C-alpha cells in the first residue's frame, strides 16, 4: 500500500504538499513502461530525439519562475539561487539536445575487413537525486541519459520531490513519449533499492552521501550494473600569502555558505598561510557577519534555512559548547530550521575539520608553505573540489596538479559548469557528469567487424 509524505517548507515548518510514495510494485510497473518506451525512443531518428529535448528545454524555460518558487518553498533555497537552478536545467537540456546527432563511433584499421564501433544506449537508467540541489542534479542525470537513447526513472529525495515531479509533467507537455521519463517519489529503501536490484535498470546514477553511495555500489556489483556516483566532499580553500587577501576573504563566504553550506563542493576548510593568517581573519569577520540570512523568497537574502530539524541538530553537533568559535553571523529565531554562518579555528584533528558537516560551518587553519598546504588539503578521504588563491601562476598550476580533487578553481570558487566535466577523486565519487563526454557514460561501445575478402 502506498504511503504519503508531507513536504515541509524549511523556512516556516509549514506543510507545502503531501506526496504519495511509490511501492515496489508501482516501481516495477514504471520500469516495465520505461523498457517499452526506450525501445521506441532509441529507434527515433537522432534529429527527432534532439528536437524533442529542445522542446523539453523550452517548456522548462517557460516555467522558470514557477519552478523557482516551488524550490523556495520545498527546499528553502534563496529565490536567486532557485532561478539559477531552474535555468541550469534548461541549459543542460539544450546542451545535450545536440548530442543525439553526435554519438560518433570509430572506424579502426584492421586486416581483412572494416571494423567500426557503435555507441549503443544501455536501456533504462535509474537516477537517484539528493535533497540539496533537486533540480540541477536531476538534469545532470536525465538529460545526457535521454540524449544517448535511454529511458529514465528518477527518484527524488523524500524531502524535496516537488520540482522533480513538475519536470516530469513538463517532459510530457513537451511531447516526450509516455514512460520515457518517469519521476517516482519514494523511500530510498523501496524505490532506490529497486533501481539497484531490478535487472532491467542497466545503470544507476546516485548523488548523495559516501556511505549510501558505497551501499549502492555494493548492490549494483551483484549484476555488474554500471554506476555513476557523486558523493561527499571536504574541500579546501587554500589562501597563499601573496594572494589578493581582500578578495579571498570577501568571497570565502560564497564558497562555503551558499545553500546554507548544504553543498558537496563547499569549501569548508580554509587554509591560510601563517604570515597572513591574522590579517585574513580580520577581513573574513565582516564578510561573514554581512551574510544576510532570512526569508529565501526575499531577493536580498543570501542564505536560507537548513533542510530539516534533524539536519540542523546534526550540524549543531559539530559546534558544541566550548567549540573554538572565532565569530558567527546572524540567523532568524522562531519557526524554520535556521543556523548562523559559523567560523571555527579548530585543531586539524577535530571532527569539524575532518568530517563533512554539510552546513554553514567553516574551519580556518594556518599552514607554513606550499608542501604543507598540499599535505593538509589532501589529508582527507574526499577529493571533490577546492580553490587556490595566489598571484603566482606557476604556483597555481603546481598546486592544482598536486591537490587530489576533481574540480578546482584559481582565485575563484566556480568549478561546476554544464559544459565541463564534474566529479570527484577518492571517496568523492566515481565517473564524471556534465561536459562533452557525459553522454558516453550512458552508452555501451559495440564493436562490429565486416570482412571484405573474397
C-alpha positions in Angstrom: 0.0 0.0 0.0 1.3 3.5 -0.9 2.2 5.8 1.9 2.4 9.6 1.7 5.0 12.1 2.8 4.4 15.7 4.0 6.7 18.1 2.2 7.8 20.8 4.7 8.8 24.4 4.0 12.1 24.6 5.9 11.8 28.4 6.4 8.3 28.2 8.0 7.9 24.5 9.0 4.5 24.5 7.2 3.3 21.6 5.1 3.6 22.6 1.4 2.2 19.4 -0.1 1.6 15.7 0.6 3.1 13.4 -2.0 2.3 9.7 -2.3 5.3 7.4 -2.0 5.6 4.7 -4.7 5.6 1.0 -3.7 7.9 -1.7 -5.1 5.0 -2.9 -7.3 4.5 0.6 -8.7 8.2 0.9 -9.3 8.3 -2.4 -11.2 5.3 -1.2 -13.3 7.1 2.0 -14.1 10.3 0.2 -15.1 8.3 -2.0 -17.4 6.8 1.1 -19.1 10.3 2.5 -19.4 11.6 -0.6 -21.1 8.9 -0.3 -23.8 9.3 3.4 -24.2 13.1 3.1 -24.5 12.8 0.7 -27.5 10.6 3.2 -29.3 12.8 6.2 -28.3 16.1 4.6 -29.5 14.5 3.8 -32.8 13.7 7.5 -33.5 16.0 9.4 -35.8 18.7 11.2 -33.8 17.5 14.6 -35.1 14.0 13.9 -33.8 15.2 13.0 -30.3 17.2 16.2 -30.3 14.1 18.2 -31.4 12.1 16.8 -28.5 14.8 17.5 -26.0 14.8 21.1 -27.2 11.1 21.3 -26.8 11.6 20.0 -23.2 14.1 22.8 -22.6 11.7 25.3 -24.0 8.9 24.0 -21.6 11.3 24.4 -18.7 12.2 27.9 -19.8 8.5 28.9 -19.9 8.1 27.5 -16.4 11.2 29.0 -14.8 9.6 31.3 -12.3 7.1 28.6 -11.2 9.9 26.1 -10.8 11.9 28.6 -8.8 9.1 29.4 -6.5 8.4 25.7 -5.9 12.1 25.2 -4.9 12.0 28.1 -2.5 9.0 26.5 -0.7 10.2 23.0 -1.0 14.0 23.3 -0.3 14.5 26.7 1.3 16.7 27.9 -1.5 17.0 31.6 -2.0 14.9 32.8 -4.9 18.0 34.0 -6.8 19.6 30.5 -6.5 16.4 28.8 -7.4 16.0 30.8 -10.6 19.6 29.9 -11.5 19.0 26.2 -10.8 15.9 26.1 -13.0 17.8 27.9 -15.7 20.6 25.3 -15.3 18.0 22.5 -16.1 17.1 24.4 -19.3 20.7 24.9 -20.3 21.7 21.3 -19.6 18.8 20.1 -21.8 19.7 22.4 -24.6 23.3 21.4 -24.4 22.6 17.6 -24.6 19.9 18.1 -27.2 22.8 18.4 -29.7 24.2 15.0 -28.6 22.0 12.5 -30.5 23.4 13.6 -33.8 27.0 13.4 -32.4 27.1 9.9 -30.9 30.1 9.1 -33.1 31.8 5.7 -33.2 35.2 5.0 -34.8 36.5 3.2 -37.9 39.5 1.2 -36.8 42.0 -0.1 -39.4 42.2 -3.9 -39.3 43.3 -6.6 -41.7 40.8 -8.4 -43.9 37.8 -6.0 -43.5 36.3 -3.0 -41.9 35.9 -2.5 -38.2 33.6 0.1 -36.7 32.4 0.9 -33.2 28.8 1.9 -32.3 27.6 3.8 -29.2 24.5 1.9 -28.1 22.1 3.1 -25.3 22.1 1.0 -22.2 18.3 0.8 -21.8 16.7 2.1 -18.6 18.7 4.3 -16.3 17.8 4.9 -12.7 18.6 8.4 -11.3 18.6 9.0 -7.5 18.6 12.7 -6.7 19.6 14.3 -3.4 17.7 17.0 -1.4 20.3 19.7 -1.6 20.1 20.6 -5.3 16.9 18.8 -6.5 16.6 20.4 -10.0 20.1 20.7 -11.4 21.3 17.3 -10.2 18.3 15.6 -11.7 19.0 17.2 -15.1 22.7 16.3 -14.9 21.5 12.6 -14.9 18.4 12.5 -17.1 19.4 14.9 -19.9 22.5 13.0 -21.1 20.8 9.7 -20.5 17.9 10.6 -22.7 20.2 12.1 -25.3 22.0 8.8 -25.5 18.8 6.9 -26.3 17.9 5.6 -22.8 14.7 5.8 -20.7 15.0 7.3 -17.2 13.2 6.5 -14.0 14.1 9.2 -11.4 13.7 9.1 -7.6 13.7 12.5 -6.0 14.7 12.8 -2.3 11.7 12.3 0.0 12.2 15.8 1.5 12.3 17.6 -1.9 10.2 16.0 -4.6 8.1 18.9 -5.9 10.4 20.3 -8.7 11.2 16.8 -10.0 7.5 16.0 -10.2 7.0 19.2 -12.1 9.8 18.4 -14.5 8.2 15.1 -15.3 5.0 16.9 -16.1 6.9 19.4 -18.4 8.5 16.5 -20.2 5.1 15.1 -21.2 3.8 18.5 -22.1 6.8 18.9 -24.4 5.9 15.7 -26.2 8.3 13.2 -24.8 6.7 9.7 -25.1 4.8 8.3 -22.1 7.0 6.2 -19.9 10.3 7.6 -21.2 11.0 9.9 -18.3 9.1 9.0 -15.1 9.5 10.6 -11.7 8.9 8.2 -8.8 8.7 9.8 -5.4 9.5 7.2 -2.8 11.6 6.0 0.1 15.2 5.1 -0.7 14.9 1.6 0.8 12.0 1.0 -1.6 12.3 2.8 -4.9 16.0 3.5 -4.8 16.8 -0.1 -3.8 14.6 -1.4 -6.6 16.6 0.6 -9.1 19.7 -1.3 -7.8 18.1 -4.8 -7.8 15.9 -4.7 -10.9 17.6 -6.4 -13.8 16.0 -4.1 -16.4 17.6 -1.0 -14.8 21.0 -1.1 -16.5 22.7 1.8 -14.8 22.2 3.8 -11.5 23.2 7.4 -11.1 23.4 8.5 -7.5 24.2 11.8 -5.8 24.4 11.8 -2.0 26.4 10.7 0.9 29.5 8.5 0.5 28.0 6.0 3.0 24.9 5.4 0.9 26.9 5.5 -2.3 29.1 2.6 -1.1 25.9 0.6 -0.4 24.5 1.3 -3.8 27.8 0.3 -5.4 27.9 -3.0 -3.5 24.3 -3.7 -4.6 25.0 -2.9 -8.2 28.0 -5.2 -8.2 25.7 -8.2 -7.9 24.6 -7.6 -11.5 27.8 -5.8 -12.6 25.5 -2.8 -13.1 27.1 0.4 -14.2 27.1 3.3 -11.7 28.0 7.0 -11.6 28.4 8.2 -8.1 28.8 11.9 -6.9 29.4 11.7 -3.2 30.7 13.8 -0.3 33.4 16.4 0.0 35.5 18.3 2.4 37.1 20.8 0.1 39.9 23.1 0.8 40.1 26.8 0.1 43.9 27.5 0.0 45.0 31.1 0.5 48.7 31.9 0.0 50.4 35.0 1.4 50.7 36.6 -2.0 47.0 36.3 -2.7 44.6 39.2 -3.0 43.6 38.8 0.6 40.7 41.3 0.4 39.1 39.4 -2.4 39.8 36.0 -1.0 38.2 36.9 2.3 35.3 38.7 0.8 34.4 35.7 -1.4 35.1 33.0 1.1 31.5 33.1 2.5 30.2 32.4 -1.0 32.4 29.4 -1.3 31.0 27.7 1.8 27.7 29.3 2.9 25.9 29.1 -0.4 22.8 26.9 0.0 23.5 27.1 3.8 26.6 25.0 3.3 24.5 22.1 2.0 26.8 21.6 -0.9 29.3 18.8 -1.5 31.5 21.3 -3.2 31.5 23.7 -0.2 35.0 25.0 0.6 34.5 24.1 4.3 38.2 24.1 5.1 40.1 27.4 4.7 43.9 27.0 4.8 45.7 30.3 5.2 49.5 30.8 5.0 50.7 31.6 8.5 52.2 35.1 7.9 48.8 36.5 6.8 46.5 34.4 8.9 45.6 37.1 11.4 45.0 39.7 8.7 42.8 37.2 6.7 40.7 36.6 9.8 40.3 40.3 10.3 39.0 40.6 6.8 36.8 37.5 7.0 34.8 38.5 10.0 32.9 41.4 8.4 32.3 39.3 5.3 30.7 36.6 7.4 28.7 38.9 9.6 27.3 40.6 6.5 25.8 37.4 5.1 22.0 38.1 5.0 20.2 35.0 6.4 16.4 35.0 6.2 13.3 34.6 4.1 14.5 32.7 1.0 11.8 34.4 -1.1 13.3 37.8 -0.5 15.8 38.7 -3.3 18.1 40.3 -0.7 18.6 37.1 1.2 21.9 35.4 0.7 21.4 32.3 2.8 18.2 30.4 3.7 17.5 27.6 6.3 18.8 24.1 6.6 16.6 21.4 5.2 15.1 19.9 8.4 15.2 19.9 12.1 17.1 16.6 12.1 19.8 18.0 9.9 20.1 21.2 12.0 20.7 19.0 15.0 23.4 17.2 13.1 25.1 20.4 12.1 24.9 21.8 15.6 26.6 18.7 16.9 29.8 20.0 15.3 29.6 23.2 17.3 29.1 22.2 20.9 29.5 24.4 23.9 33.2 25.3 24.2 33.8 24.9 20.4 36.6 27.2 19.1 34.2 29.7 17.5 36.0 32.7 16.1 32.9 34.5 15.1 29.4 33.9 13.8 26.8 35.7 11.7 23.2 36.2 12.4 20.2 34.0 11.8 16.4 34.3 12.4 14.8 32.8 15.5 11.4 31.2 15.7 9.9 28.9 13.1 12.3 27.5 10.5 15.5 25.4 10.5 18.0 28.2 10.9 21.6 28.1 11.7 24.0 31.1 11.6 27.1 31.2 9.5 29.9 30.0 11.8 33.7 30.2 11.7 35.8 27.8 13.7 39.5 27.7 14.3 39.9 24.1 15.4 42.7 21.6 15.8 43.2 19.8 12.5 42.2 16.5 14.2 38.8 17.9 15.3 35.8 16.2 13.6 34.6 19.6 12.4 37.8 19.8 10.3 37.9 16.2 9.1 34.2 15.3 8.6 31.6 16.6 6.1 29.3 18.9 8.1 27.0 19.8 5.2 26.0 23.1 6.9 27.2 26.7 7.3 30.2 25.9 9.3 33.8 26.6 8.1 37.1 25.8 9.7 40.1 28.0 9.3 43.7 26.7 10.0 47.2 28.0 9.2 49.8 26.4 7.0 53.5 27.0 6.6 54.5 26.5 2.9 53.3 25.1 -0.3 54.1 21.5 0.6 52.3 21.9 4.0 49.2 23.3 2.2 49.0 20.4 -0.2 49.5 17.9 2.6 46.6 19.3 4.7 44.4 19.7 1.6 44.9 16.0 0.7 44.6 14.7 4.2 41.0 13.6 3.7 39.1 10.6 2.2 37.4 13.1 -0.1 38.5 14.8 -3.3 35.8 16.7 -4.9 36.5 20.4 -5.2 38.6 23.3 -3.9 40.1 26.8 -4.6 43.6 28.1 -4.8 44.3 31.8 -4.1 47.7 33.2 -5.3 49.1 35.7 -7.7 51.8 33.3 -8.8 50.7 31.5 -11.9 53.3 28.8 -11.6 52.3 28.1 -8.1 48.6 27.9 -9.1 49.4 25.3 -11.7 51.7 23.3 -9.3 49.2 23.2 -6.6 46.3 22.4 -9.0 48.3 19.4 -10.1 49.1 18.4 -6.5 45.7 18.7 -4.9 43.7 15.5 -5.2 40.4 16.8 -6.3 38.3 16.6 -9.4 37.3 20.3 -9.7 39.5 23.2 -8.8 39.3 27.0 -9.2 42.1 29.5 -9.1 41.2 32.9 -7.5 37.6 32.0 -7.6 35.0 29.5 -6.3 33.4 28.5 -9.6 34.0 24.9 -10.7 30.7 23.4 -11.9 29.6 24.3 -15.4 27.3 22.2 -17.6 29.8 22.1 -20.4 32.8 20.9 -18.4 33.3 17.6 -16.5 32.3 17.3 -12.9 33.2 14.5 -10.4 35.5 13.5 -7.6 38.7 11.7 -6.7 38.9 9.1 -3.9 35.7 8.6 -2.0 34.0 11.7 -3.5 32.7 9.6 -6.4 33.1 7.5 -9.5 32.7 8.7 -13.0 32.0 12.2 -14.4 28.9 14.1 -15.1 28.3 17.1 -17.4 30.6 18.2 -20.2 31.0 16.7 -23.7 31.8 13.2 -22.5 28.9 12.6 -20.2 26.7 11.0 -22.9 29.3 8.3 -23.4 28.8 7.2 -19.8 25.2 6.3 -20.8 26.2 4.1 -23.7 27.9 0.8 -24.3 30.6 0.5 -27.0 29.8 -2.2 -29.6 32.5 -3.4 -31.9 31.4 -4.6 -35.4 33.8 -6.3 -37.9 32.8 -6.7 -41.6 35.1 -8.9 -43.7 35.9 -7.7 -47.2 37.8 -10.6 -48.5 36.6 -12.9 -51.2 
